[in-house]
Amino acid sequence: MKAHEEAEFRQYVAARMDRLRRTAFLYCRDWHTADDLVGTTLVKLYEHWRRAQQAENLDAYVHGILAHAWLDERRRPWRREQAVEDFPEQVEPIAPPPDGDLLALLASLPPRRRACLVLRFYCDLSVEQTAEILGVSPGTVKSQTARALEALRGPAAELYDRSN
Amino acid sequence: MRDILDEAIGASPTSTVDIDRVVAAGRRRARLRRLALASPVVPAAAAVALAVTTLGGSPTTPTDSIPTDSIQAQPGTDASGTPGAAPVYDETPEQTRQRLETALTDGLTAAVPGVALTNGRTGQPGVVVSVSDDLRHFGSNTVLTTAGSENEMFFASWRGGRTPEYQTSTPLPAGLRLPLTWIDSCSQVPMNDALAAGEYRLVTECEESVGAEGQRIVVTSETCVDCPGQPTTLRRDAYVAWTNARVHVGIVNAAKAGEPGTTSLAPLLLTKEQLVTIASDPELTVAD
């Protein structure tokens, strides 16, 4: 990487660091893991910086790396979360966590459903961009997002009632 | 919803992401990638560095930590003596290339039924063997994928019985020793390379044996002995020497070799016996 490219890379990272960390935190709910994920993401971004700059949406490209870094990280055997290969046809109501909050509710979602929500509503990516990142069809993104929102709706309302 | 989530997250704590370390790790990986591309064989030292980067999670240099008490070379059967001769085929270089592709594909699919094979450099399906300009060296970089694991395999077949020399079109990065392309015996296994990956120790084991057709075989394994969960072999290499040919097959336990945070800790897809069986196949030789 040439000097001016590295300078651009550093500028981009400085501008996006906080947003990336907060996005990673939404995935894993742990700041140490979030920083690990962001570090992993940035190393990969550095390696493919030229290609990334040619992407139609650089932020979407980077959020894709981050999402996959998290999905890969979860596959490590020492992580406590268990991977879910198949999503259930019926969405089961989620019991609100005892001291629950929105993040706890989000964490209760299956990983790819969680990723759909984060990418769509926190990273402001389109259905198509989310689909491309997750390697699924736009229809799948729509249905996963709808199910995620539906799963959150009841517990979120209960939380709202409890806090008021 | 973004505002709601931002509110739920609260204030971000001080970041521990060091952009200088990110850049240093990126540069190191770019160098290693160039080295890997310059030679069909991933150099041993580079492979060690890859493992260090991957397991440590944070960038380290090959000379950062050298816990010599954690490194073991364990010579096995005495494999001295004259190795056997590989068969000589009357064929064109293209026919040789195709033969090697077929033999490698057959060996891998027999050992790991249902495995998906893709070209490690292009991502295209299948095993692709390339040939050097001087037609003396054939090599392949193949990714093996199953439902639960992904390994990268490096194959090299040299014409003739002499020790192949390392060649690279790029200068070696500072701190990286001249890599080995070949190991004739366990006494050559590097003993002073950095084999510590952060808090984890890597142990290199080496065994020598003689194949059914007289070929000399050296197998090295790099194992993380105290990785969380269980000891995990990250890499295994088989070096098979004939009087008129040499074959190396190495397999790395990494979904995306060298990328921090992506190492799969599932067992290697090939056992030591399977790796030796494949590497010892006379069909994979290019004899003088």
Interface residues (C-beta under 8 A of the other chain):
Chain A: M1 E6 F9 R10 V13 A14 M17 D18 R21 R22 F25 L26 W31 H32 D35 D36 L37 V38 G39 T40 L42 V43 K44 Y46 E47 A69 D72 E73 R75 R76 P77 W78 D101 L102 L103 L106 F121 Y122 D124
Chain B: M1 R2 I4 L5 D6 A8 I9 S12 P13 S15 T16 V17 I19 R21 V22 V23 A25 G26 R27 R29 A30 R33 G57 S58 P228 G229 Q230 A255 E259 P260 G261 T262 S264 L265
